């Protein structure tokens, strides 16, 4: 199982705002997973998102 992080943790780690995280999700570039009422991002998805930024 992949390690999961919160939206807040993801935004802090990559130095972006929460609204940018949600915008990336809306574009389909960053998938979220709902666990009950909590929203989480998998480490592998975060790494893939960052790698795609560097290639663009």
C-alpha positions as CSV (number, residue, x, y, z in Angstrom):
1,X,0.0,0.0,0.0
2,X,1.2,3.4,-1.0
3,X,1.8,6.1,1.7
4,X,-0.9,8.7,1.7
5,X,-0.7,12.4,2.4
6,X,-3.3,15.1,3.1
7,X,-3.9,18.0,0.7
8,X,-2.2,20.3,3.3
9,X,0.9,18.1,3.4
10,X,1.1,17.8,-0.4
11,X,0.8,21.6,-0.8
12,X,3.5,22.3,1.8
13,X,5.8,19.6,0.4
14,X,5.7,21.1,-3.1
15,X,5.4,24.7,-2.2
16,X,2.0,25.4,-3.8
17,X,-1.4,26.6,-2.5
18,X,-4.4,24.4,-1.8
19,X,-6.3,26.0,-4.6
20,X,-3.6,24.9,-7.0
21,X,-3.8,21.3,-5.7
22,X,-7.6,21.3,-6.4
23,X,-7.0,22.9,-9.8
24,X,-4.5,20.2,-10.7
25,X,-7.1,17.6,-9.7
26,X,-9.7,19.2,-11.8
27,X,-7.4,19.0,-14.8
28,X,-6.9,15.3,-14.2
29,X,-3.2,15.7,-13.5
30,X,-3.4,14.8,-9.8
31,X,-5.8,12.1,-8.6
32,X,-7.3,12.1,-5.1
33,X,-8.7,9.3,-3.1
34,X,-11.5,9.7,-0.6
35,X,-11.2,7.7,2.6
36,X,-14.4,8.3,4.5
37,X,-14.6,12.1,4.6
38,X,-10.8,12.6,4.2
39,X,-9.1,13.4,0.9
40,X,-5.7,11.8,0.4
41,X,-3.0,11.8,-2.3
42,X,-0.8,8.7,-2.8
43,X,2.9,9.2,-2.8
44,X,3.2,7.5,-6.2
45,X,0.7,10.0,-7.7
46,X,2.5,12.9,-6.1
47,X,5.8,11.7,-7.6
48,X,4.3,11.2,-11.0
49,X,2.7,14.6,-10.9
50,X,6.1,16.2,-10.0
51,X,7.9,14.3,-12.7
52,X,5.4,15.4,-15.3
53,X,5.9,19.1,-14.3
54,X,9.7,18.8,-14.8
55,X,9.2,17.3,-18.3
56,X,6.8,20.0,-19.5
